[in-house]
Amino acid sequence: MEVPEEIGNKLLGWYEAHARDLPWRVPPGADRRADPYAVWLSEIMLQQTTVATVGPYFAAFIKRWPDVAALAAARDEEVLAAWAGLGYYARARNLLKCARLVAAAGGVFPDTEAGLLALPGIGPYTAAAIAAIAFGLPATVVDGNIERVMARLFDERSPLPKVRPKLKAHAAMLVPVHRAGDHAQALMDLGATICTPKSPRCERCPLQTHCAGFAAGVAAELPKRQPKKPRPARLGIVYFAMREDGHVLLETRPPQGLLGGMLGLVGSEWHEDSAAFEPPFAGDWRQAMAPIHHVFTHFNLELTVFAAKSGNESPARGLFVPPPAPDALPSIMRKAYLAGLALLS
């Protein structure tokens, strides 16, 4: 293994030639640092989401809310609606909490990892990424891509998550005093484009001659992982109702939990055993032939959809409102809404 400085120099040289063009990124070697707001916004969006998915969302957010003060002043429902499709809405709620705290402090993000960690929705990885990329601090940034690069570079064969402390220690050893942000983004890009999970392109890797995993012929097998546990299934019921004037029955979900604060169809809680829930009013309810399926990170959800036309009934829950724009509903509720609409057409 070469000394860290030599590895770092090769990595930065590769990055200068092959860096991905991302809307939140400052080109390598530029004489300016990235905007902390843009780095923070992109990193929150990228949690559990791909770069390809985040790009259009990031552009739309920046156009609508160009700085942290503008985002802090936005209404919750506007931001939650704009977030639809990016996954867990707890991240969007924390995004707003964080923006409002930063705006109240003068609109300036903390320039230390400790200060960033104190903000809602910012964990160790995100704090390190902002510190390195936006402020040039020699922070150790370790995401999934960088874990994979470290496991292969140092031939670490213990499985995740047990091996994570060792991988972070290896990454810390390589962090340069200068250009820490470029270094972190170079490792991210290397993992995303060369040192990929399957079929790594080792022949194009700038670190191939220093990679212990490649030398041992096991690079593609690393990092090792514990066998995955089966994802549990949960069941639920939702009711779609429409009046003659076209208004539909919707409710705002409780602020906490999955889809918190979002619009949705009136329905049951989600349980691992059978779901039971009384309809919001007495009517001629029709059941969709096939349930709606949706995959969350930690469980699979199956929703049974019922639909009915409404006269002047007063529902036990929810309100009749004009039909919402498609992006006003989270994806699972959008599926259920369309299934209910089809039942009544």
Buried (B, 14 or more C-beta within 10 A) or exposed (E): EEEBEEBBEBBBEBBEEBBEEBEBBBEBEEEEEBBBBBBBBBBBBBBEBEBEBBBEBBEEBBEEBEBBBBBBEBEEEEBBBBBBEBBBBBBBBBBBBBBBBBBEEEBEBBBEBEBBBEBBBBEBBBBBBBBBBBBBBBBBBBBBBBBBBBBBBBBBBEBBEEBBEBBBEBBBEBBBEEBBBBBBBBBBBBBBBBBBEEEBEBEEBBBBEBBBBBEEEBBBEBBBEEEEEEEEEBBBBBBBBBBEEEBBBBBBBEEEEBBBBBBBBBBBEBEEEEBEBEBBBEBEBBEBEEBBEBEBEEBBBBBBBBBBBBEEBEBEBBEBEEEBEEEBBBBBBBBBBBBBBEBEE
